[in-house]
Amino acid sequence: MIHQEKRSQREERILLRLADLNFATRKQLQVIENLGGERNARRILYQMEKDKSIKSVRQEQKIYYLSNKGRDRIGISPGELKRDKIKHTLMLNDLFIQLGQPKDWRKEFPVNRNGELYIIPDALYTESGIFHFVEIDNVQTMKTNLEKVKKYKDLFSDMEKQFHHKPVLIWYSLSPIRKEKLKIACKKANIKFEIY
């Protein structure tokens, strides 16, 4: 009975995490939810898929997401998952793990300036009281990225006056060429940044 209860609690934690992440690989869930070794994680996810609480799609690897049954189990209304966002989401998950899984990580948090929506970063969190804005460089054009750097420069200038610290812009890109262009743009804008 105790074993059954623990299993049920673990499954609900995984379902809640998947509701937050939208999509995740076995490795990501294994790290974020402490599922032990690879074999154990595969067994747990296989059982949940067999029970129809989660589904998967195969790309380079299996990618898991909530089924309607899983959503019902944790009380979340059915939503439409955008499969064209899978790679972007997995990159964001990887960065979340790489940054040490910040406790106040907020995805697509709208940032207002002068009472109006100004920008929506892919994620926002604080570390030691310093704001960190996250942007995933996946499918958007470099022109869009450079415009974002300009917006962040203006936003960070206001925030520095208000909060007395320099916010940090974090980029995650898979292209060495684009990383270099982002680095140059951020240096030119004189903002604190990190590129992964």
Summary of the structure (lengths in Angstrom):
residues: 196
radius of gyration: 18.9
end to end distance: 45.4
largest distance: 61.7
contacts: 560
relative contact order: 0.10
helix: 51%
strand: 22%
